[in-house]
């Protein structure tokens, strides 16, 4: 078991735990929604996703963002997962990110989806 993200206290008064699958989802979420420079001791941690939210939605932006996200995830999670397809779509005020990946330890293919409503 892993510590849950965001850090919280469970009903036993201890740090809440997450399954391995949820832990990897949490790690991906941290990379996606942390801006570079936001962490003091890891200034390159994160991705430029939040900076691109209000940019014009077109094919070149989507391609650049997908490459950027793939690079960030490979850099920070490359020892745990092999990143596959990444899809970034904005619809009205919702940002949808779908990520396919393979667990290096087991070879199991998984995917995860993030939906965020934009301000």
QUIBEL-V226768 format. One record per residue. N is the residue number from 0. SS is DSSP state (A for helix, B for strand, O for the rest). NEAR is the number of other C-alpha atoms within 8 Angstrom. Layout:
[[N/SS/NEAR] [N/SS/NEAR]]
This chain:
[[0/O/6] [1/B/8] [2/B/10] [3/O/12] [4/O/8] [5/O/4] [6/O/8] [7/O/8] [8/B/9] [9/O/8] [10/O/5] [11/O/5] [12/O/6] [13/O/7] [14/B/10] [15/O/10] [16/B/8] [17/B/12] [18/O/8] [19/A/8] [20/A/7] [21/A/8] [22/A/13] [23/A/8] [24/A/9] [25/A/10] [26/A/8] [27/A/9] [28/A/9] [29/A/9] [30/A/13] [31/A/11] [32/A/10] [33/O/11] [34/O/12] [35/O/11] [36/O/9] [37/O/8] [38/O/8] [39/O/6] [40/O/4] [41/O/7] [42/O/9] [43/O/6] [44/O/14] [45/O/12] [46/O/14] [47/O/12] [48/A/11] [49/A/9] [50/A/7] [51/A/8] [52/O/7] [53/O/5] [54/O/6] [55/O/5] [56/O/7] [57/O/6] [58/A/6] [59/A/6] [60/A/10] [61/A/11] [62/A/8] [63/A/8] [64/A/12] [65/A/11] [66/A/8] [67/A/10] [68/A/13] [69/A/10] [70/A/8] [71/A/12] [72/A/12] [73/A/11] [74/A/7] [75/A/9] [76/A/8] [77/O/10] [78/O/7] [79/O/8] [80/B/11] [81/B/11] [82/B/12] [83/B/8] [84/B/8] [85/B/11] [86/B/9] [87/B/11] [88/B/8] [89/B/9] [90/B/7] [91/O/4] [92/O/8] [93/B/10] [94/B/13] [95/B/13] [96/B/11] [97/B/12] [98/B/12] [99/B/12] [100/B/12] [101/B/12] [102/B/12] [103/O/10] [104/O/5] [105/O/5] [106/O/7] [107/O/7] [108/B/8] [109/B/8] [110/B/8] [111/B/8] [112/B/8] [113/B/9] [114/B/8] [115/B/7] [116/B/7] [117/O/7] [118/O/3]]
